[in-house]
Amino acid sequence: MTRSQHLRVWQREAFDLYQRKQPSDFLTVATPGAGKTTFALTIAADLLARGVVERVVIVAPTDHLKTQWALAAAGIGIMIDPGLPSQGALGAGFQGFAVTYAGIAVNPNAYRARIEHRSTMVILDEVHHAGDALTWGDGIQEACEPAVRRLALTGTPFRSDENPIPFVTYAPQSDGSKTSVADYSYGYGQALKDGVVRPVLFMAYSGQMHWRTRAGDEVAARLGEPLDRAATAQALRTALDPNGSWIPEVLSAAHKRLQEVRRDIPDAGGLVIASDQDSARAYASVLADLTGTRPTVVLSDEAGSSAKIAEFSAGMDPWMVAVRMVSEGVDIPRLAVGVYATTTSTPLYFAQAVGRFVRARRKGETASIFLPSVPRLLALASDLETQRDHVVGRPVKDETDLFAAEAELLAKAQQDVGASEDQLGQYRALASDASFDRLVYDGGEFGYDALSDDQGELDFLGIPGLLEPDQVAELLRSARAKRARERGTTTTAPAADVAFERRSELRRELQALVGAWHHRTGAPHGVTHSRLRAQCGGPPAAQASSEQLQERIDALRAWALKASS
């Protein structure tokens, strides 16, 4: 049996498409946890075996991922050197090497000479990083241009800037913008249906925040209530302050959830994603007090970070606390519970962070992520299945676009806890507390009343760690109906349950039709969704009503009939 016969269905489809096209450039967009590494290495092994290429170069975002790629490649017989210096000679027995985007940017000409010397395949892992800076993009373009084959991979092709990603095709749009075009796409919704990834439950926590402003005024506000940009950022930072009560209370709830999951999955682990190193260390101390066990702490600039991640991944310890190093690409399959305790709220970062928890090892695993109840994060959690593309040159024309631009400014202001005081204002966190707000699953929301008993205990903490996606949905619907009966509101609860179920079904149907339209026409998913909204009106699919979703489904079917005639 050949390697390609062991591929998952989507990997086989993408592999067969690649074999038919034999392209110089190929962009694969697949949800985190779907298996992009296996797909890419299968193609590399085939090209090496047929003599199409003599060398494989892997470009990755971090040093840890270089090592991870080398280990995965060795598993199928491709020897990759993850530590080759830019001027060093490739050792005997190696068929290629791995390098970071930053490494290439330092000396692109040296890497160009290597790639020109032999017929080379370049694998660009998480290729959106090639647009992180103009010097990075220029360096990748210069160094990798002579490659005979370039395979670009990403789980999140979208970016919030205007830097084009090298070797990615952009299609012109009617508004003058250009949108990235993938050769093959495999989204979270389809991966969940196929059992490739886990269902994710988002546990949103609110609470009362209290801080002092730059002017010396004391402000009290509930996390997530409508506030201006600066106040929203300050409320979020107050919640994430380790000296308040929000963090200890949320970490306590997350640990209870992890203990429940470990009843079914003894090695299940948890990850806290922090904004900065000081916060990470403080969160680790809180967890140590709560659990009696010192968590693994991973700080990106410390020696031995990769070894710490590998040791945690192979071990049984319950918790890891990290900053950015494990937000993307790092494979820790046993992660089942997360705490999103960072001020970074861009769609790109959020999707990559969630991607650390979705990889399924066995049938029925679930993942739970605890996060602050702020509108931007709740919208991203509700919109998990939406596939986005990178758009450059988009004009700001109307209030919708202006709102998007304002949201982007807010995201940038929240990206770093050390952001300038001009953005966030001088403030001091004074106090905070945490209270469960809602659970988000499959675009639907379940509030405190539906998921708590008469003593105020939250039933969702006891949800088993092994449940199929439809079982999760049924359990949540049943819990809401039960609470409604206990409170004497049975006349309205079933209707709400039916509406939620119907809307979820329509969203999945729409997503499948958009995917089919992409394979038929090449139109990116985001472009198709935009066209449908322009024709039918209404909000994004995650917020659309059943009637709006059905109208879009009917419109897309009409397009397909017209195209066939």
C-alpha positions in Angstrom: 0.0 0.0 0.0 1.4 3.4 -1.0 1.7 6.3 1.4 -1.1 8.2 -0.4 -3.5 5.3 0.3 -3.2 6.1 4.0 -4.4 9.6 3.5 -7.7 11.0 4.9 -10.4 11.8 2.4 -9.5 15.5 2.1 -5.8 14.7 1.9 -6.4 12.2 -0.9 -8.6 14.7 -2.9 -6.0 17.4 -2.6 -3.2 15.0 -3.4 -5.0 13.8 -6.5 -5.7 17.4 -7.6 -2.0 18.2 -7.2 -1.1 15.1 -9.3 -3.4 16.2 -12.1 -2.2 19.8 -12.1 1.5 19.3 -11.4 1.7 23.0 -10.6 4.7 25.2 -9.8 2.7 26.8 -7.0 -0.1 25.2 -5.0 -1.9 26.8 -2.0 -3.7 24.5 0.4 -6.0 26.0 3.1 -6.9 23.4 5.7 -8.3 24.0 9.2 -5.7 23.6 12.0 -5.6 20.0 13.1 -6.6 18.6 9.7 -3.2 17.1 8.8 -1.5 19.6 6.5 2.0 18.2 7.4 1.1 14.7 6.4 -0.4 15.9 3.1 2.7 18.0 2.3 5.2 15.3 3.1 3.3 12.8 1.0 3.7 15.1 -2.0 7.3 15.7 -1.2 8.0 11.9 -0.9 6.3 11.4 -4.3 8.3 14.1 -6.0 11.6 12.8 -4.6 10.7 9.2 -5.6 10.0 10.2 -9.2 13.1 12.4 -9.4 11.1 15.6 -10.0 13.0 17.2 -7.2 16.3 16.4 -5.5 15.9 18.5 -2.3 13.1 19.6 0.0 13.3 22.9 1.9 10.7 23.6 4.6 10.1 27.2 5.7 8.3 27.4 9.1 7.4 30.3 11.5 9.4 29.1 14.5 12.5 27.1 15.5 10.2 24.6 17.4 8.2 24.0 14.2 11.4 23.3 12.2 12.2 20.5 14.6 8.6 19.2 14.5 8.7 19.1 10.7 12.0 17.3 10.7 10.7 14.6 13.0 7.5 14.2 10.9 9.6 13.9 7.8 11.9 11.3 9.3 8.8 9.3 10.1 8.2 8.8 6.3 11.8 8.4 5.4 12.7 12.0 4.4 15.8 13.3 6.3 15.5 17.0 7.0 18.2 19.0 8.9 16.4 21.5 11.2 19.7 23.3 12.3 21.5 24.0 9.1 23.2 27.5 9.2 22.8 29.7 6.1 26.4 29.2 5.0 26.9 25.6 6.2 27.0 22.5 4.0 24.2 20.0 4.1 25.4 16.8 5.7 25.5 13.4 4.0 22.2 11.6 4.3 20.0 14.7 4.4 17.5 15.3 1.6 16.8 18.9 2.7 16.6 21.3 5.5 14.2 23.5 7.5 14.5 27.2 8.1 12.4 30.0 9.6 10.9 32.9 7.7 13.0 35.2 9.8 16.1 33.2 9.0 15.6 33.5 5.2 14.9 37.3 5.6 18.4 37.7 7.2 20.2 36.3 4.1 17.8 35.5 1.2 20.6 35.4 -1.4 22.4 32.6 0.4 19.2 30.5 0.5 18.5 31.4 -3.1 21.9 30.0 -4.1 21.1 26.7 -2.2 17.7 26.4 -4.0 19.2 27.2 -7.4 21.9 24.6 -6.9 19.5 21.6 -6.9 16.0 21.0 -8.2 14.1 22.0 -5.1 10.6 21.7 -3.6 9.9 24.4 -1.0 7.1 23.8 1.5 5.9 27.2 3.0 4.3 26.3 6.3 1.7 28.8 7.6 2.5 30.9 4.5 0.6 33.9 5.8 3.7 34.6 7.9 5.5 35.6 4.7 3.4 38.8 4.8 4.4 39.6 8.4 6.8 42.3 7.2 7.9 43.6 3.8 11.4 42.4 4.4 10.1 38.9 5.1 7.9 38.8 2.0 10.7 40.2 -0.2 13.2 37.7 1.3 10.9 34.7 0.7 10.2 36.0 -2.9 13.9 36.3 -3.6 15.0 33.1 -2.0 12.3 30.7 -3.2 11.7 32.0 -6.7 14.1 29.4 -8.3 12.3 26.4 -6.7 10.8 24.0 -9.3 7.8 23.4 -6.9 6.4 25.5 -4.1 3.6 24.1 -1.8 2.1 26.8 0.5 0.1 25.7 3.5 -2.1 27.6 5.9 -5.0 27.1 8.3 -5.7 30.9 8.2 -5.0 32.6 4.9 -6.5 35.9 6.0 -4.6 38.8 7.3 -5.6 42.3 8.5 -2.9 44.1 6.6 -2.2 45.0 3.0 1.0 43.0 2.5 0.5 40.5 -0.3 1.7 36.9 0.5 4.4 35.7 -1.9 3.5 33.0 -4.3 -0.2 33.3 -3.5 -2.7 34.1 -6.4 -5.0 37.1 -5.9 -8.2 37.4 -7.9 -9.5 40.9 -8.7 -12.9 41.8 -7.2 -15.6 44.2 -8.4 -14.8 46.7 -5.7 -11.2 47.0 -6.8 -9.8 44.8 -4.1 -8.0 41.5 -4.6 -8.7 38.3 -2.7 -6.4 35.3 -2.2 -7.4 32.1 -4.1 -6.7 28.7 -2.7 -6.2 25.6 -4.9 -7.8 23.4 -2.3 -9.7 24.4 0.9 -10.9 22.2 3.8 -12.7 24.1 6.5 -13.5 23.4 10.1 -17.1 22.7 9.5 -16.4 19.9 7.0 -13.5 18.6 9.2 -15.9 18.4 12.2 -18.4 16.5 10.1 -15.7 14.1 9.0 -14.5 13.5 12.5 -11.1 14.9 11.8 -11.3 17.6 14.5 -13.1 18.0 17.8 -16.2 20.0 18.6 -15.2 23.1 20.7 -17.3 24.5 23.5 -16.5 28.2 24.3 -17.1 29.1 28.0 -17.4 32.9 28.2 -17.0 34.6 31.5 -18.0 38.2 32.4 -17.8 39.9 35.7 -17.5 43.3 37.3 -14.3 45.3 36.6 -12.9 48.2 38.6 -10.0 50.4 37.5 -8.5 53.9 37.7 -8.1 55.9 34.5 -5.3 58.2 33.5 -7.3 61.2 34.8 -7.6 59.6 38.2 -11.3 58.6 37.8 -12.4 55.3 39.1 -14.5 53.3 36.7 -16.7 50.3 37.3 -18.1 48.3 34.4 -19.2 44.9 33.5 -16.9 43.0 31.1 -18.5 42.9 27.7 -21.0 45.7 28.1 -20.9 48.5 25.4 -17.9 50.7 26.1 -15.7 52.9 24.0 -12.4 51.5 22.6 -10.1 52.6 25.4 -12.5 51.5 28.1 -13.1 48.1 26.4 -9.4 47.5 26.3 -8.9 48.6 29.9 -11.8 46.4 31.2 -10.3 43.4 29.4 -6.8 44.1 30.9 -8.4 44.4 34.3 -10.0 41.0 33.9 -6.7 39.5 32.9 -4.8 41.1 35.8 -3.5 38.2 37.9 -4.0 40.3 41.1 -7.7 40.4 40.7 -10.3 37.6 41.2 -11.3 37.1 37.6 -8.3 35.0 36.6 -8.3 32.7 39.8 -12.0 32.1 39.4 -11.8 31.3 35.7 -8.7 29.1 36.2 -10.6 27.2 39.0 -13.5 26.5 36.7 -11.2 25.5 33.9 -9.4 23.1 36.2 -12.7 21.5 37.3 -13.6 21.0 33.6 -10.2 19.4 33.0 -10.7 17.1 35.9 -14.0 16.0 34.4 -12.4 15.4 31.0 -9.6 13.4 32.6 -12.2 10.9 33.9 -12.5 9.7 30.3 -9.1 10.8 28.9 -6.5 10.4 31.7 -3.8 12.3 29.8 -5.9 15.3 28.8 -4.1 18.5 29.3 -4.9 22.2 29.6 -3.2 25.3 28.2 -3.4 28.9 29.4 -2.4 31.4 26.7 -1.1 34.6 28.3 -0.4 38.1 26.9 3.2 38.4 28.2 5.8 36.7 30.3 5.1 38.3 33.6 1.4 37.4 33.3 2.3 33.8 32.3 4.5 33.4 35.4 1.7 34.9 37.6 -0.9 32.6 36.1 1.3 29.6 36.7 1.5 30.6 40.4 -2.3 30.8 40.6 -2.6 27.3 39.0 0.0 25.9 41.4 -2.0 27.1 44.4 -5.2 25.7 42.9 -4.0 22.3 41.8 -1.0 21.6 44.0 1.1 20.9 40.9 3.5 23.4 39.3 2.5 23.8 35.6 4.9 23.8 32.7 5.8 27.4 31.8 6.9 28.1 28.2 8.4 31.5 27.5 9.4 32.0 23.8 12.8 33.5 24.4 14.0 30.9 27.0 16.5 28.2 26.0 14.9 24.8 26.1 11.4 25.9 25.2 11.0 23.3 22.5 12.1 20.6 24.9 9.6 21.7 27.5 6.8 21.6 24.9 7.9 18.1 23.8 8.1 16.9 27.4 4.6 18.2 28.2 3.1 16.7 25.0 4.4 13.3 25.9 3.6 13.5 29.6 0.6 13.5 32.0 1.0 16.8 33.7 -2.3 18.7 33.7 -1.4 22.3 32.8 0.9 24.4 30.6 1.1 28.2 30.6 2.6 29.9 27.6 2.8 33.2 25.7 2.9 33.1 21.9 5.1 30.1 21.2 2.3 27.5 21.3 -0.4 29.6 19.5 0.4 28.3 16.1 1.5 25.0 14.5 2.8 23.4 17.7 1.3 19.9 18.0 0.2 18.9 21.5 -2.7 16.5 20.7 -3.7 15.9 24.3 -4.8 19.5 24.9 -8.5 19.5 25.7 -9.1 22.6 27.9 -7.8 26.1 27.2 -8.0 29.5 28.8 -7.7 32.4 26.4 -6.1 34.9 28.8 -4.6 37.2 26.2 -5.5 40.7 25.0 -4.8 39.7 21.4 -8.1 39.4 19.5 -7.4 39.4 15.8 -9.2 36.7 13.8 -5.8 35.2 12.7 -4.4 34.8 16.2 -7.7 33.5 17.6 -8.1 30.9 14.9 -4.6 29.7 15.4 -4.9 29.5 19.2 -8.2 27.5 18.9 -6.3 25.3 16.4 -4.2 24.0 19.3 -7.3 22.3 20.8 -9.2 20.8 17.8 -7.0 17.9 16.7 -8.9 14.7 17.4 -7.0 11.6 18.6 -10.0 9.3 19.1 -13.7 9.3 18.3 -15.8 11.6 20.4 -13.2 13.9 22.1 -14.4 17.4 22.9 -12.5 20.6 23.6 -13.4 23.4 26.0 -12.0 27.0 25.8 -12.6 29.5 28.6 -12.5 33.2 27.4 -13.4 36.7 28.4 -17.0 37.6 27.4 -16.2 40.5 25.1 -18.1 41.0 21.8 -15.1 40.6 19.5 -14.1 37.2 21.0 -17.7 36.0 21.2 -18.2 36.9 17.5 -15.0 34.9 16.6 -16.1 31.9 18.6 -19.6 32.0 16.9 -18.0 32.3 13.5 -15.5 29.4 13.9 -16.7 27.6 10.7 -16.4 30.6 8.4 -13.5 30.4 5.9 -11.8 33.7 5.2 -9.4 34.9 2.5 -6.8 37.6 2.5 -8.1 40.8 0.9 -5.8 43.6 -0.2 -6.8 47.0 -1.6 -10.3 47.0 0.0 -11.8 50.5 -0.1 -13.4 52.0 3.0 -16.7 53.2 1.6 -19.6 52.9 4.1 -20.4 52.6 7.7 -19.9 48.8 7.6 -16.4 49.2 6.3 -15.7 52.0 8.8 -16.9 49.7 11.6 -14.6 47.0 10.4 -11.7 49.5 10.3 -12.5 50.6 13.9 -12.6 47.0 15.0 -9.2 46.5 13.5 -7.8 49.5 15.3 -9.2 48.0 18.6 -7.6 44.7 17.8 -4.2 46.4 17.3 -4.6 48.3 20.5 -5.3 45.0 22.3 -2.5 43.0 20.7 0.1 43.9 23.3 -0.3 44.6 26.9 2.6 47.0 26.5 0.8 49.1 23.8 1.4 52.8 23.9 -0.5 54.9 26.5 -1.8 57.0 23.6 -3.8 53.9 22.6 -4.9 52.6 26.0 -4.4 55.4 28.4 -2.6 55.1 31.7 -4.7 53.0 34.1 -4.5 50.8 37.1 -6.5 47.6 37.6 -8.2 47.8 41.1 -10.4 44.8 41.4 -12.3 42.2 39.3 -14.6 39.2 39.8 -15.8 36.5 37.4 -19.2 35.1 36.6 -20.3 32.7 33.9 -22.0 34.5 31.0 -22.7 32.0 28.2 -21.6 28.9 26.4 -21.1 29.2 22.6 -21.3 26.1 20.5 -21.9 25.7 16.8 -22.9 29.4 16.5 -25.5 29.1 19.2 -25.5 30.5 22.7 -26.6 29.0 26.0 -26.9 31.3 29.0 -26.5 30.8 32.7 -30.1 30.0 33.2 -29.9 27.0 30.8 -26.7 25.5 32.2 -26.9 26.0 36.0 -28.8 24.2 38.7 -30.7 25.6 41.6 -27.5 25.9 43.7 -25.8 27.9 41.0 -23.5 25.1 40.0 -22.7 25.0 36.3 -23.8 21.7 34.7 -21.5 22.1 31.7 -18.4 21.5 33.8 -19.6 17.9 34.1 -20.1 17.3 30.4 -18.2 14.1 29.6 -14.9 14.4 27.7 -16.1 12.0 25.0 -19.1 13.1 23.0 -19.9 13.3 19.3 -20.8 16.7 17.9 -24.5 15.8 17.6 -24.4 14.5 21.2 -23.0 17.8 22.5 -25.8 19.7 20.7 -28.4 17.3 22.0 -27.1 17.5 25.6 -27.1 21.3 25.5 -30.7 21.4 24.1 -31.8 18.9 26.7 -30.2 21.0 29.5 -32.0 24.1 28.3 -35.3 22.3 28.0 -34.9 20.8 31.5 -34.2 24.2 33.1 -37.2 25.7 31.2 -39.5 23.0 32.6 -38.1 23.5 36.1 -38.8 27.2 35.8 -42.2 26.7 34.3 -41.4 28.1 30.9 -41.9 25.0 28.8 -44.0 26.8 26.3 -41.1 28.8 24.9 -38.0 26.6 25.4 -38.8 23.9 22.8 -39.3 26.5 20.1 -36.0 28.0 20.9 -34.3 24.6 20.7 -35.9 23.9 17.4 -34.9 27.3 16.0 -31.3 26.8 17.1 -31.1 23.3 15.6 -32.7 24.5 12.3 -30.2 27.4 12.1 -27.2 25.2 12.7 -28.4 22.8 9.9 -28.9 25.7 7.5 -25.4 27.1 8.3 -23.8 23.7 7.6 -25.8 23.3 4.4 -24.8 26.8 3.2 -21.1 26.1 4.1 -21.2 22.9 2.1 -22.8 24.6 -0.9 -20.2 27.4 -0.8 -17.5 24.8 -0.7 -18.9 23.0 -3.7 -19.2 26.4 -5.5 -15.5 27.0 -4.8 -14.5 23.6 -6.3 -16.6 24.3 -9.4 -15.6 28.0 -10.0 -12.5 28.6 -8.0 -14.2 31.5 -6.2 -12.9 31.9 -2.6 -15.3 31.1 0.2 -15.2 34.7 1.5 -16.0 36.1 -1.9 -19.0 33.9 -2.3 -20.3 34.8 1.1 -19.9 38.5 0.3 -21.8 38.1 -3.0 -24.6 36.3 -1.2 -24.8 39.0 1.5 -24.8 41.7 -1.2 -27.6 40.0 -3.1 -29.7 38.9 -0.1 -28.8 41.3 2.6 -28.3 40.5 6.3 -25.3 39.9 8.7 -22.5 37.3 8.4 -23.7 33.7 8.4 -22.9 33.2 12.1 -25.4 35.9 13.0 -27.9 35.3 10.2 -31.5 34.1 10.9 -32.9 30.9 9.5 -34.8 32.8 6.9 -31.7 34.7 5.8 -29.7 31.5 5.6 -32.4 29.8 3.5 -32.5 32.8 1.1 -28.8 32.5 0.6 -29.0 28.8 0.0 -31.7 29.3 -2.6 -29.7 32.0 -4.3 -26.6 29.9 -4.5 -28.6 27.0 -6.0 -30.0 29.4 -8.5 -26.4 30.4 -9.5 -25.5 26.7 -9.9 -28.6 26.1 -12.2 -27.8 29.1 -14.3 -24.1 28.1 -14.6 -25.3 24.6 -15.8 -27.7 25.9 -18.4 
